Amino acid sequence: KAQAIIDIKKVDTIPFNKISKAYAQIDMGTSIEPLKKWKKAHWEFFATAMKQSGKKPTEDMLVVCETFETIWTKKL
């Protein structure tokens, strides 16, 4: 059952080491060290996911970044 409907506004591929503080702040939902938190969380995720294929993340790997707007959420 749907919990939300989103409208994707923009999709970019950006090198991991070029992610901006502004994007990290939106993605992490915090203004307290957003880029540091984004990099730590995503590096750990990619390292775990890529381990299965025998690969490791790199600073210049491309990351797919979506900007979206929530247009409907399920009322609780």
Secondary structure, 3 states (H helix, E strand, C coil): CCCEEEEEEEEEEEEHHHCCHHHHHHHHCCCCCHHHHHHHHHHHHHHHHHHCCCCCCCCCCEEEEEEEEEEEECCC
